[in-house]
Amino acid sequence: MLIFGWRGRTKTLFAGTFDCPVCKSRQPYAVAATRPWFTLFFIPIFPVGVGITNTICGGCGSILNPNASTVHTTPGSSLHGALEPTKQAQPHTSSSLSIISLVLGILSPFFIVTCLLSIFTSLAAIVTGHVALYNIKTQAGRLHGRGMAWAGLILGYLSLALSFAVIVFLLTWKTDDNGMFAASKQEGSTANVRLRDAELMVTAQSGLEVGMGNTDEARQIAIEFAELMKNLNDELFESGRKRVLQLSRGEFLTYCELHPGSCALIVHVPSYRDYDEDAKAALADIAWTAAITKVSGSLHPNDDLAVALRGTFLYGDIMLGSFPTDRLQASARVAGDSDDLLPFFSVTESIPNSFKTDSLQNETSSVTRVHPPDSVPSQDASIPNADFPPTDFPPTPIPPTPPTDLPPSVRPDSNNLPPRSTRPKKPEEPPFENRIPTALVLELDDRGWGIQSMTFLNNDAWLAVGRLDMTIDVFDTKSGARLFQSDRIDELGQVIALERSRDSKYLVAGGSKGVSLVFEVNSQGQLANPKPLYQQSRDAGTIVASPRFDFVLTGGHDGTLAWQPYDQRSDNLKLLQKLKKQVQAAFLPIDGMQAVATDGQQLVHFDLQSGELITEKSLSNRYSHAAAFHPQGTHLAVSYGSEVQEFHADSGVLQRTYKAKKSGIQWSVAFHPTKPWLFTGDRGKVLVWDRDTGEQLAELDLRTTQYVQTLALSVDAKYIAAVPASAGQSAKIFKIVE
């Protein structure tokens, strides 16, 4: 940000005494010259305009204009009769608009590289320059600055022309078969060049289509993927600040590089830097699931797949993995960087016909799929993708059968062929041996939108789940049958928190829009009569029901705590805003009025009756991902990345640290109410820890690589429900066999 302006600088020329005509007495005086200067960050840079000379009386402070024909400038001389008080003097000054025009004209070339903001600064320089020239012309010589106004106009017009030239260059970048990208392929360009060309294609929309690719099939995949991503983004994410200028016109421009056995999608996300970390993670999960859906007719199981999200200049999430055996099941994927995309662009077997010369067509007329040694198809597979559900895409053509008289060393489908990708595979680790017996008792056959929150109802006979698509479902925990499915609850937004009342007659839901709703739960598991509670300014991500009384506490993303009865009596509403970060956990006692809450960095105790703060303690300065209080309120567990630290809830003293040898971020935590166990959500697993020794006791395997961000324990903790927070995942209910 530039701070500029102008201010006057005064210089004393000489001083003396005179008979002041205003105060009618002999007083000291000073003759001073004042001239305006242009300032940058409050520092005078250069003078502007014409200086003004005045005589200032030291007694009364009157400003007088000397008569040059009679006033003697010798110190001590009398100026009586030669001075008159100033009345509506009209000095010659510089036009402020001409100064503004000059400054904006100078800054405009530097703003070309910052999202083309030079368009606005150059237009402002042109407008202020023309207005300044008009004012100077009409003020009969009382205003100066014609040269500065002309300089601002010239710089403004030049910057405006250069800005439009850059826009035209970006919008007319050649992406068709006869353009630069095709020429680079004909010249045998490297993978780096081809990847760079693909990145440039998704920078600005040059035509009506939002998808591009190296083949017609790839182009169709890119178009459908881009349209699906735009629709999902508009529906699920609240649109933030609308940018005045977007080179992609708000579209998810996509380039698809498709070859036999591999596919890479480069996706431009409009206003990507406006997403927070949670939104970026959710968007990455959605993009991966959407990619699996759209390429299901073109890839086979275990084929390589990559999805790369990027903003205007930099990449965000880059996901690498294999196409799954089940189209609706998320496959293994890892985080990568731009170098991991190069193998997808180094394949040359499937160059489009429009890019091939005659000799190249003869050499590649019989392209054969190359499979890794561990995924060779059976010889009698008459229908490709026979194990997939029906899709809207045509099946991949069966490659021609290779001659049988060829030696095994040169047969295309021989097991001795090297893997298609040169990326090294990590060796599989031996499974963890559980020290306590566990069992998977139920898997909800429901792979819809990502589940954000869960809670047990009706003595653990039902499980309520809140979804990313603003809906709430209720399932039977015995059979897995769906008992209730709500309509889209727009006023809630994403359902990110669920909590049952002490008697399970009410279900409280918190949404991403800060709204909390209370639903009545009938004997059939149906939800009805939603009523609003206090609305947080941001996400209502924490909900705690009193274990004894009929009131509920909600915690907002801005650190605000609010508690009130279920009947929404506003006169009983209490508020407390002492936490600096998002409220991650709170505890309400069975007896007494002292409650406690935390944002992972602070621990606050407060009085429920008066709403006043009692004590405040500091836990850590690290960023926390999740927190949970023990059901008895004695201890607090906070996740700091891959570590989970347990504190004493009263004193805030660190008790123990839990860290697995090769664990990832622990996105969720929960205490067992009666046993010294702690549950944490890891990558695709729920880890069970011994709180006495700090050692890991067991793993509850969800058979996925997605992080488990949502946990729910039954009242007696005999059952643990867990689900990764991404689309296409099923919730699983485990039981620890005693």
N, C-alpha and C positions, 0 to 999 in steps of 0.2 A: 504494500500500500504506500502510495506517495502522498505526502502532505506538503502542499505548496500554497503560497499566497503572497501578500506584500504588506509591508509596514514602513512607516516613516522613520527616518534617522535624522536627528537634530544635531547641528554643530554650532557652537557659540563662536561668533566672529570677533566681537570685542564687547567691553562693558564699561560703564561709567555712571555718572549721576545726572539727573535732569529734574525739571519741574514737571511732574506728571499732571496732565490736564484732567485726569479722572479723579484722583484722590486729592488734588489741589495742594500738594506738598512736594518737597524735594525728596526724591527717592532714587535708589540705585536702579539701573536698567541694564539690559543685555540685548544685543542684536544677534539673533540666531537665524540660521538657514535650515529649512526642513525639506527633505527630498524623499519620495517613496522608493523602496528597494524591493526587488523580487526575492522571495525567500523560499528555500527548499529544506524541509525538516527544520523550520524556524531559523535557518542560517541565511543571512543576507548574501545574495549571489551577485547581482548587478543592479545598478540604479535604473529606474524607469521614470519617465515624465520629467517635468521642469521643477526645480527647487523654488521654494517660497521663502522670502526674507521678512521677518517681523521683529518689532521691538517689544520686549516684555518688561513690564514694570515690576520691580522687585517688591514693592509695597502692596499694591492691590492685585497684582497678577494680570492686569489688563494687557491685551495684545494690541499694539499700535502699529500703524503703517508709517514709516518715515517718509518725509518729503525730500526727495533726492536733490532738489534744487536749493534747499535752504539748510538742511541738516548737516552739522559738522560732526564728523565721526571721530573727533579727538576725545579720548576718555576724559571725563570731567566736564565737558562742555554742556551748556544748557540747550535742551531741545524743546523748551517751552514755546508753543505757538507753531512748531514745525511738525507736531505729531497730532494725529487724529485717531480716535478709536475706529477699529475696523467694523464695517457694516456691510454684511452680505458680500464679502469678497468673492470674486470669481476667478480663482487661479487657473493656470493652465496645467492640466493633469493628463495622465495617460489613461486610455480606455481600458477598464478592467476586462472587458470581453476580448480585446486584442491580446492581452496577456494570457488569458485562458486558451485562446485559439493557438497561440504559439506553443504553450506547454503541451497541449493535447497533440498538436502536430509533431512535436519532438518525440513523444511517448508512443505514438501509433506504430512505428516500425517495430518496436520491441514487443508489442502485443500480438504480432502476427503468429508467433510460435506458441502463444498461450490460448489455444482453442479459438483462434481468429477473433479475439476481442478487439483487434484493430479496426474492425468494421464500425464499431460503435464509437471508439475514440476519434477515428478519422471523420465520421459524420458530424460528431460534436464540434470538432475543429473547424469544419467547413461552415457549419451554421453560425457559430460564434464569430468566425472571421468576417462573414458577410454582414452580420448585424453590427459588428464593430466599425466596419467601413462606412456603413450607412449613418451610424451615430456621429462619427468624426466629420462626415460631410455636412450634416445638418446642424452641428454645434458651432459653426462659424469660428473655427479655430480654437475653441476652448478645450478641445480634446486632442491629444496626440496619440501616436501608436499606429500610424498607417503602415509603417514598415513591418511591425510585428504581426499585424493582421494579415498582410500579404504573405509573410513567411508561413504563418499557420495555415492559410488557404492552400499554398503550394504543397506543403508537407501532407496536409489532409487528403488532397486529391491524389497524390502519388501513393500514399498508403492505402487508400480505398481501391485504387486500380490494382495494386499488388495483391490485396486480399482477395478480390474477385478472381484474379488470375490463379491463385492457389486453389480456390474453390472449384473453378472450372477444370483445373488439372486433376483434382481428386475425383470429381464427378464424371469425368470422361476417360478415366483410366481404362485401358483396353482389357476386357475380360473374356472376349469371345474367342472362337477357335482361330481367328486370323490375327489375334492381338499379340501383345508382348509375351503373355504366358505361353502361348503356342510356340512362338519363335524360340523361347528359351528351352522348350522341350526338344524341338528339332535340332537344336545345337548341342544336345546331350548335356543339359545343365545338371548340376549336382543337386543332392537332396536339400542342401542349405538354400540354394537359389529357389527351388520349387516351394519350399516351406515359406520363404520370405514373400514370394509372389502370392501365395494363399493368404498370408497375413494382410497384405495390401488389399486384396479383394474384399475382405470383410471390414475394412476401415471406413469406406464410404459406399453408399448405394449408387451405382451407376446406371441402373435400369429399373424395370418394373419388378423383376424377380429378386427374391431375397435369398435364394440358394444358388450355389455354384458348385461345380465338381469336375473331376477329370473325365467322367463318362456321363452319358445321358441318365443312366440308372443312379449314379452318384448325385447328379444335379437334382433329380426328383426326390431323393432321400433328404438332401439339404433343404429343399423348399418346404417339404412337409414338416421336417424337424423345426425349422425356423418359425413356421406358423404356429406349431404346437407350443413352442417355448414362449412366444409372445402372448398367446391366449392364457397360458398358465400363469405367467408373470402378472398380467393385468388382473387376473382373478384372485390370486393368492397373496400378492404383495401390494401394500398400499403404495400408490405412486407418490414419490417425494417431490422435491422441488423440480419443476419442469425447466429444462435447459432451453435457453432462447435459440441456440444453434446446436443441432446434432447432425453430424455428417451421415449417420446411418438412418436418419429420419425416424428414430425410435424403434427400428426393426432389429430383430436378432439375426443379423446377417451371418450366414453359415456357408462354409466351404467343406465339401466332403471329398476325401481322397479314398477311393474304393479300389481294392485289388483282391484277387482270389486269396482268401485267408486273412485279410486285414482291412480295417476301415478306421479312418481318423476324421473327426469332426472338429473344425475350428470355428468357434462361435464368438461373435462380438455381442457383448451385453451392454445395452445403452445405459449410460450413467452408472457404470459399474462401481465407481468409487463412492457412490452415495449409499451403497448397501453396507450395513454393519456386518460384523463377523458371523452372527447367527443367521442372518439372511443369506449371506454368501454360502454358508454350509448347506442351508436348505435348498438354495438354488442349484448347488452342485449335485445334490441327491436327485433332484427333479430332472436335471439335464441327463444324468446317467441313466435313469429309468426310461426317459423319453427316447434316448439313443437306442437302448436295447429294443424298445418297441418298434422303432422305425427301420432298423437294419435287420429285423428278424427274417425277412425274406431273402437277404443277400449274404448273410454269414451263417456258418455252421458252428456247432458246439466246439468250444476251445479255440475259436479263431480270435485273433488279436483285435481289441477295440480300444480306442482312445477318444476322449472328449476333453477339449481344451477351451476354457472360458477366458476371455481377455477383454480389456477395456480398449480405449483408443490407442494406447501406446504399450501397455504392459499386460502380461498374462496374470490371471488369478489362479483358480484351481485347474490343475491338469490331472486328469484321472486316466489310469491305464489298467487294463484287465483283460479278461477273456469273456467271449460270448457264452452265456450260461446254457445248460442243457434244458432248463425251463425258462421260457421267455418272460415269465412274470416274476422270476426269482432273481434278485440282484446277484451278480457274479462278484468274484474277488477282484478288488481294485486297489491300487496304491496311488499315492501322490507322486507326481513326477515333475519334471521341468521341461523346457522347450527342447532340450537336446534329446529327450526320450521320444519326441515326435519324428525325428529324422528317419528311423527305420521304416516308418509308414510311407515316407515320400521317396525312399530309395528303391522301391520295387518298380521294375520297368516292363513287366510281362504284359500289363493290360493297358498299354497306351492307346487312346482312342484312335479310330481309323483315320480321323481327320488330321492326326499328328504324324501318321506313318508315311514313309516313302515306300516305293514299290519293293525294294529289297528288304526293308524292315517288315513289310506285310508277309512276305514269303517266309521269313524266319519265324514269325510269331503266329502263323496261321493256325497252329494247333496248340494253343495255350492249355496247360494242364495244371490243376490245383496241386499245390504242394502242402502236404500235411505234416505236422510234427510226428515223430515216431510214435508218440503215445496216443495219437488220434487218427489212425488210418481207417478210412471207412471200409465197411464190409463189401465184398465183391458183389453181393446180390442186392444191393440197395437200389431198387428201381425208382424210388421217389425220394428226391432230396428233402431234408427237413421233415421226414415222415413222423418224427416224434414231436413235432411242434403243433400247437393249436393253429387253426386256419388263420391266415392273414390276408390283407388286401394286396400284397405284393405277389407278382408272378414268381414261380419257383426258379431257382438258379439252374441254368442249363447244365445237363450232365456232360462232363468233358468226354472227348472221344476216347475209346478204349485203346490203350497202348498195344503195340504188337507183342505177341506172346513169344516170338522167337528172339527177343532181345535178351541179353544177359541180365541177371538181377542187378548188377551194378549200375546199369543205365536206365532201368525202368523207372518211370516217373513216380510210381506209387510204392517203390521199394522202401523197406524199413530203414535202409542205410542212408537215406537222404538226410542232409543236415536240417536242423530246425529252420523255419522261415525267418524267425527273428534272432538277432544276435544278442538280445538282452539276456544277461545271466539270470537264472532262476535261483531264488533263495532255497537252500535245503530245508525240507520239512522238519519241524521240531517234534520230538516225541510228545504224545499227549500227557497232560498233567494227571497224576494219579491222585484221585480224590481220597481224602482221609475220612470223609463222612459219606454215606451212601445218598445219592440223589437220583431223581427220576423225573422224566418229562411226562406229565399226566395229560396235557391238553395243548393242542395247537389250533388256534382259531383260523379257520379256512377263510380268511378275509384279507385280501391283498389290495386294499384300496389306497386311499391317500394316507400319508404318514400319520401315525398316532403320536400325539404330543403329550398326553396325560392319561392316567388310569387310576381307578380306585375300586375296591371291592364293596359290594352292597349286600343287604339282606343276609347277614351272617355268612358272608363269603360265598353265597350261592350264585351271585351275579357279579359281573365285571363290567363297569362303565368305562368307556374310552372316549377321549376327545381328540378330534382330528384336525389336520391341517386345512381341510376344506370346509371348516366352520360347522361341523356336525358332531353330534353325540350319539353313540350306540351303546346298547346294553346287551350283554351276552350271558347265556347260561354257562356256568363254569363246569357243569357236569357233562353236558352234551355238546357244547359249543354253539348251540342254536342262538340266532339273533332274536332277542325279545323286543327290542325297540330300536328304531332308527329315526332320528329327528330330521326335519328339513334344515336347509341352510340357515344358520343363525347369523345374519349379517351384522347385527349390533354387537355381537361378541368378537367377531373376527376369528382368528385361529384359536381353538380351545386349548390353552396351554396349561391349565390347572383344573383339577377336579378334587372335591373333598366331600365326604358324606357327613351327615350330622350324627350325633351320638346314638340316636335311635334309628338311623337310616331312613327316616321319613322325608328327609330333604337331601338334595344333591346340589352343591354349589359349584358353579363353573366360572372360571376366570378366563378372559379373552385377551388377545393381543391389542385390542382397542381400549383397554383399561376398564372395560365393563365387567361386572360380576353379576350373575343371575342365580336366583334360588328357584329350583324346580321341586315340585312335590312328586314323590315316588309312590305309586300305588302297589297293590299286592301282585300285579302281573308284570312289574318291572317297567311300566310306562311312565314317562316324564310329562308333567303337565303344569299349567299355571306358572310360567316363569315370571319372577318379580325382580326388579333391579335393586342392587345394593349400591354402596358408595362407588362412584366411578373414579378410578385412578387416572392421572394425567397420561400415564404410559401403561405398558403391559401389566396386567394383574396376574403375576406369575406365581404367587404364593398364597395359599388358602389354608387356614387352620381352624378347625371347629373345636369349640370348648368341650372337654370331656364330661362336663357336669351341667353346664347351663346352656340355655338356648340362644347362643350368640356365636358369631363367626368373625374371624380376623382375616383381612386381606392385606397383602403387601404388594406395592407397586414397583415399577422399574426405576422410579426416581427416588426410592428410599422412604416413601410414605407408608405408614401403618394406619389402618382404619379398622375399627371393630364396632359392631352393632348387632341387635337382635335379628332373627330371621324374619320378623314381621315388618322390617324396614322402618321402625320408628325413628324418625330423624332426630328427635329430641335426645335419644340415647346414643347418638353417633359420637365417637371419640376419635381424634386424630393425633398422630405423633410423627414428626418428620425430623429425625435425628441421624438417620443413616445416610451416608453420602452416595452409596452405590445401590444397585438393585437388591431388594429384599430377597434373600435366598432361603431362609428358614426362620421359623418362629415356634415358640412353645407356650401353651396355655396350661396353667396348673389345674389340678383337681380341687385343691384347697388353697385359699389365699388369693391375693389380688396382684401378685408380682409376676409379670410375664417377661419373656426374654426374646430377642430377635437378633439377627445378624445379616450382614451383607458379605461375609467372608473376610472382611478387613476390620470391622468393628463389632463389638458385642455390647448391646444395650439392654439394661433392665429398666422396666417402667411399670408404673402403677395403672392397673386397668380401670380403677374407679375414678381417679383424678385425671388420668392421661398425662401425668408428669414423668419426666425422666428421673430415674433413681441413681443409676451408675452407668458409666460408659468406659469400656476397656478396648484397647487396641490388640488385635490378633496378629495381623501380618499386613505387609504392603504389597504382597503378591496378588495377581489376578486369580480369582477363584471361579470355578466352573459349577460347583454344586455344594450344598450344605444340608445337614439334617441333625435334629436334636434327638436324643434318646427319648423313648416314650415316657420315661419318668423325669425327664428334664435335667438329668445329672451331667450329661456329657454332650459335646458337640463335635461332629465330624465335618471337615471342610476339605474339598478337593482343590488342590493347586496343581493343575496339569496332571502329571503321572503320579504325583504323591497325594496321599490323603493323610491329613493330620487330625488327631483327636485332642480336643481341649476339654478342660473342666469348665462346665457351664457357668459356675459361680465366679470363679477367679480368673478364667481365661488363660490358665497355665497349660502349656503344652504337655500332654500325657504320653503320646506315642505317634510314630509315623509309620504308615503302611506304603510299601512300594514293591511291586513285582519286578522280577529281573528284566523282563522284556515287555512290560505293559505299556499301553498308550495312555491317552488322557482318560481320566476317570470322570465321566460325565454325570454320574448319579451316585448317590450314597443313601443307605438306610440302615437303621439299627434293628437287631432282633430284640423283641421286648423282654424276653426272659433269659435267653442264653447269651454268653459273651461273644457274640458274632457280629460282624459288620459286613454288609453287602455293598459292592461297588460295581458300576457298569463300565466295562472295558470294551475293547474292540471285539465285537461278536460274542462276548462272554460276560457272565456275571460272576465276579470273584467273591468268595466267602473267606473272611479273615477271622483269625482267633485274636480277640482283643486282649487276652492275657499274655500271649507270647508275641503277637505281631506277625505270625506266620500265616501263610495261605493254607486254607483247609480244603477248598474244593473249587471247581469251575462248573458253571452251568452253561453249556455250549448251545448257542442259538444257531449254529451252522451258517454264519455269515461273517463278513469282515466289516460290517457297519458298526459304528459305536452305539452302545446301549445307553440312550439318554433318558429313558423312562422306566422307572421301577415302581412296583406297587406290592405291598405286603398285606396279607390277610390279618385279621385282628389278632389271631394267635401266632401269626408268622409261620403256619404250616405250609402255606402256599406263597410262592413268589412269582409274580407276573412281570415279564420283561419284554421289551420290543425296541429294535433300533429305530431312531427317529428319522426315517426316510420312507419314501413311497415304495409300495410293492412289498412290504414286510408284514409278516404275520406275528401277532402276539403269542407268546408261549407261556404256559403256566407250569412251574416246576414244584416238586415236593421233596423236602429233605426227609428221607426215611429214617426214623429213629429206631 
